[in-house]
């Protein structure tokens, strides 16, 4: 399931739950208060355009509950998607504060728009249209303010902005639907109760849907985990400085790897829309960008790979620039991560052909024999890639000849064997001829999937510079 689909589903479910809880609070708790405190609250009449002072108070309390539920459930959805563990006190406190303010302020502003526009009783289609617009405007303001809650919790203006826009659109559509529903529920004995039930749920779903879509449309940069726990999960870059590490309150938390420090690296938004990454110095393994260890802050660009311990991340940005080339002053000698796996020196010796390692010990086929050696870097006719260089994983530094029909996997007898990679399948993927005359890679039904440049694939054409990730191994085409 793609990141966008997951985000849409989770946010819509969160919105529906917020609506259902609001309905329970309003119809089973707040409205019965009218019998207990008649001097403060009142049963809501059907004449929504002319509210008494007590009805106005009742509406404000319902809207405060509505804003709180939207704020709380959307923040929980954001936490579920990213894996960031928000302290319960902070979550509840900010959700309550933002939700209550959104409900009261949005309620006052909404009813300020709502009252003058609303017509009761409705006699003409124009009156009906005015009422739909009035309800939509009123609920849009509440949705917009409540939608900013995840931004306040994460202290991110970008998240708050996206929540405001999405909540505004979703609230408008949901509010209009709320006004239309009573006309569709005429046959029910209590259309007010039923319309509130469906109205709150639909409005919540719309707010969740549009916040998810706005987050996707307006995202500027994001990180995807391609190796390690939570493979495939995406994290939007939402702050000026994004902290990456094992700490549970990190903006991008990486759990399950003791070689990852509490705050291992910091991704920063630099002037001009550029992004940089720097090593905090808290870990022995350091930070590797495209297989090279960095010693200072360096710029990163779309498609760059960031390795922290045994975790491999890929950085993406909406507006792409040329790939990063680390200068010598930025790069320190690479030190392999101690993963507890055997080193290359422990592997059995294999026959070599033209200076390129062939772990299967088999003679090279005619396909491989067409490889032309240019110095120590083989290239094939037409400029297509002709070898795979292992940039990370238990076999880092190993080079394999690229040929059609080669099987990549954990099986020691595979053409491109990576026997020390426990995350790879025995026959994980295969190299095949591409219609363009070059090569393509196909997943062979592996357990953990095959990735090319951070995207999970079933088949993908290959070009020089592409990176194939299989299990815990990264192979760069040269």
N, C-alpha and C positions, 0 to 999 in steps of 0.2 A: 504494500500500500504506500503510495507516494506521500511525501511530507505534506503537500497541500491538502490532499484528501483526508489524511489523518487529522490535520488541524481543523478543517471544516467540520468533520464529524464530531470531534471532541468539543469544539466550541458550540456547535448547535445543541448537542446533548446537554452541555452545561447551561445554555440559555433556557432550554425546555424545563430542566430541573428547577432553575431559578423561578420560572413562571409558575410551576406547580406548587412550590413552597410558598410563593407569594399568595396564590389563591387560597391555600390552606390557612395562612395567617389572616388574610383579609376576611374570608367568609366564615371561618370557624372560630376566629379569635377576636378580630377587631370589630366586626359588625355586631356580634353579641354584646359588646361593651355598651352599645346604645341603650340596652335594657338596664345595665348596671349604673352607667353614668349618663343619664339623659340630659344633664345640664352641660355636658361637654361634647358628646358625640350624638349622632343621629343616624337612623337607617337612611340609606341613600335612596332618593326618590328617582323616578323615571325621567323627571324634568331636569336633565343634566345642565341645561343652560341657565337655570335660576336656582343657585344653591343657597341654602340657609347657612348661617355661621357655623352651626353644628355639623352640617353636612360637609362644609369646607374643611373643618378640622378632621373629619373622618377620612376624607380624600387625602389630606396631607400625611396622615399616619400610614395609610395604605401605600402612598408613593414612597415614603421613607423606607418602608419594608421592601418595596419593589426595588428601589435603588440599592439597598443593602444586599439583597439576594443576588441581583445581577453582578454587583461588584465582587461578592464572595465567590460565586461559582465560576465567574470568568477568571479570577485570579487562581483558583484551584486548577482550572483547565490549563492555564499557562504553566503552572508548576508541574502538572502531569506530563505535558508535552516536552518540557526541557529537562526534567529530572532535578531541577533546583529545589532543594528542601527549604521551604520558608518556615521560620519559627511560627508556631501556632499563635502566640500572642501578637506578633507583628501582623500576621495574616488577618486575624479577627479584628484587631484594633483599627488597622487602616481600612479594611473593608467596611466596618461599621461607620467609621468617620466619613469616608467618601460616600458611602451609600446613603447615609442619613442626610448629608449635605446635598447630594444629588437629588434625593427625593424631595426635600423641603424647597430648595432653590428651584429645581426643575418643576416641582408642583406649582409653586407661585408663578413662575414665568409661563409655564404651560397653560395654566388656567387664565393668565392674563391675555394670552392669545385666544384661548379656547372660548372664554365667555362672550366677547363681542361678536365672534364669528358664528357661534352655535345658534341654531334655530330650533325652537320647540313650541308646538309640535311641527313635524315636517309635513309640508303640503305639496311641494313641487320637487322635481329632480334637482333644481338649482339649490333648494334648501338642503337636500340630501348631500349634494356635492360639498356645500359649505361645511356641513357637519363632519364629513370625512376628512376634509382639509384641517379643520379645527382640531379634531382628535389626533390626527397625524402629527401636527405641529407640537401639540402639548406633550405627546409621548416621545417625540424625537428629542426634545430638550432633556428629558429624564434619561433616555437611553444614552445620549451623548455624554452627559456628566458621569453617569454610572460606568460607562465604558472606559473612562480614564483610570479606573481603580488599579488594574495591573501595572500601569505606568507609575503610579504613586508607590506601589509596593516594591517595584524594581528600581525606583528612582530613575526612570528613563523617560525623557521628554518624547522620544520617538514612539515608544509604546503608548504613552498617553495620547499623543496626536492621532495615532492609528485607531485607538479605542474611541476617541471622540468622533472621528469621521464615520467609522463603522457603526457606532451606537446611534449616531444621528440618522443615518440611512435606515438602519434596522428598526429604530424606534418609529420613524415616519411610516414605514410599511406596516409594522405591527399595529400601530395606533389606528391607521386607516382600516385595517382588517377588523380590529376590535369594534369599530363603529358599524361595519357592515354586518357582522355576525348576528346581531339580534333580528335582522330582517330574514336571515336564513333559518333562525331557530324559533319561528313564530309558533310552531306546534308544541313547543315545550311549555310546561306549567310555570317554570321559573327561568325565562330567557336571560335575566340579569345574571344569575348565578352561572348558567352555562356559558354565556358570552364572556364573562370574566375568566372562567376556567380556560376556554380555548384561546381567548385574547391574550392572556398573560403568557401561555405556553408558546403561541405562535410568535408573539413579539420577542420573547426571549430567544427563540430559534433564529429569528431574523437578525437580531442584534449580534448573536454569536456568529452567524454566517457572514455578515458583512465585515465584522471585525477581522475574521480570519482572512477574507478576501483582500481587505485593505492592507493587512500585514504582508500578504504575498505580493501585492502590486507595488507597494511602496518600499519593500525591503531593498537596502543598498548593498549589504554584504552579509554573508552567512558562512558558517562552518559546518561541515558534514563529517561525522565519524565513519571511517571506512574500515578500520581494524580496531578490535577491542569491544568491550561491553557497549551495548547500545549502538551496534553497527547500523548505519543508515539514518540515525537520528540527526536532525538539523537544528542548529542554534542560530537565531538571528543576532547579528551584531547591532546592539541597541544603545550602547553607551559610548562615551568618549574613550573610556578604558575598559576593556573586557578582560576579566581575570579568568585564567584557565588553570585548573588544578584539581587535587584530590579533596580539597576542603568542600564540605557539603553546601556552603553558601557561595561557592564560586559561581560566576556567571555561566561558565561552561564546566560543569563538574565531570570529572573523569574518575570513576570509582573502580575498585578491583585491581589496581596495579600499584604495588608498593614502590615501584621505581618512579612513579609520578609524585612530585612534591605537592604540598598543600596549595601553594600558589606557584605553579611551575613556570608559566609564561604570561605575558600581558600583551594583548592585541590592542593597539591604539589607533584612533582616527587622527591622521595628520592633516595639516592644512592642505587645501587643494583637492580634497576628496581621496587622498591616498591613505593606505593603511600600513602600519608597521608592526613587527613582532619583536619582543625582546625577552631574553632569558633573565629570570629573577635571581638566578644563582643559588636557588635553594636545593637543587638536585645535582647528583654526580653525573647523571647521564646527559644533562644539558638539553638544548633544543636543536633539532636538526630541521633545516629547510631544504627540501629537495635533495635529501641525503647528505647535506653538509652541515656540520655543527657551526652555530653562530656564536660569536663572542661579544657582539654589540647589537644594538637595535638596527634592523634592516627593513627596507620596504618589502611588502609582499603583494602579489597580484593574483588575478584569477587563475585558478588551477594549481597554485603552489601547494605542495605537501608539507605539513608540519608534523614532525614526529616528537612525541613526549613519552619517554620510557618505551613501552611496548604499544602505545596508542598511536594510530596514524590518522591525522585529520587532513581534510582538503579545504582550502579557502576559496570561496567564490565571491564575486562582486558583480553587481548589475552592469556597470560601465567598465568594460575590460580594457586593459592596456597591455603593452608588451610584457612577456614573461620576465620575472625577476632574474637578474644575473648577479649573484653575490660576488663582490669584489674580494680580492685576497685579504684586505684588512678586516673584512667582516667575518671571515671564516677561520675557525680554529680547526686543528686536526681532529678528524672524526674519531670518536671513541665508541666502540660497539657497546650496546646495552647488554648487561649481564642478565640474560633471560633464564639462566639455569639449564639451557640446552647445550648439547655437545657442540664444540667448535668445528670448523672446517678441517682442522688438523686431525680430528678424530675419525673423519670419513675415510673409507677405503680409497686407495689410489685408483684413478681412472685413466684410461687412455686419452690422449689429446690428439686433435687434428688441427693443424695450422695454428697452434697456440691457443685454441679455444677449448675450454673444458667440456668434455663429453662424458657425463657420469654413467651412462649406460654401458660404456665400453664398446658400443657397436660401431662398425664402420659407418662413415657418413654416406648418405645417399647422394644420388646425382643432383637432387635439388640443392643440397648443401654445397656440392662441388662447384656450383655456379657462383658461389660467393667470391667476390674479388677482394683481395687484401690491399688496403691502403694504409701503410704503416702497420700499426697494431689494431686498426679499426676497420673491420670488414664492412664493405657496402656492396649492395647488389645492384645490377643494372636497373636504370630508371630511378634511382634514388630511394627505393623502398627500404625499410629497415631489414637488417640481416642478422642481428644478434640481440639477445636479451641480457641486460646487465642487472643483477640483483642489487637493488639500492638499499633494502632494509629487510630484516627478518633473520632467521637462524642461518641462512646461507648468504648473507650480505657479502658482496665483493665477487661472487661467482658469475661467470659469463657463459651463456649457452648459445649455440648456433641456432638460428631461426630457420625453420623449414616447414613446408606444408606437410601435414600429417603428424607432426610432433604432438605427443600427449604430455600435458603438464600435470604432475600429481605427486602424492606422497609415496607412491609405489617406487621402490628403489630401481625397478626395471623400466620406469617411465622414461621417455625420450628426454624430457626436462624434469629430472627427479629432484624433489625437495623433501627428502625423507624425514628431516628433523622438524618439519612444520606440522605440528599436531592439529592445526586448524584446517589444513588442506585435506581434501578427499583423495583417495588413492588414485583415481582418474578424475581429476578436477576439471580440466579444460583441454581443448585441442586447438592447434594452429591449422588453419585451412587456407586454400587459395581463394583469393577474392576476385570478383568479376573484373575489377580494375587492373588485374595483373599483379597486385601486391598480395598482402596477407590479411587475414581476419582471425579473430579468436572466437571460439564458441564455448559456452558453458556445457559441461558434460553431465549435467544433472547433479552438481555438487551440493553439499549440505549448506555451506555458508555463502554460496554465490561467487560470481566472478565480476570484478569491477574494472572498468576502463576509465581513467581520469575521474574517479569518484562516482561514476554512475554504474549501477548494477545492470548487466547486459545478459542477453541470451546469445547474441552474435553481434560483433562490432568490427568494422574495418579498422585497420591499424596504419598509423603513420609514424615517422621518426619523431621521437620525443614523447609519445604516448606512454602512460604507465598502467600496467596491468597489476591488479592486486588479487592475489590468490591466497586465502587463509591469512597467515601473518607475514606473507612475503610480497614485496613490491618488486616488479620487474620493469625496467625502463628500456624502451626500444631504441636501438642505435643503429 
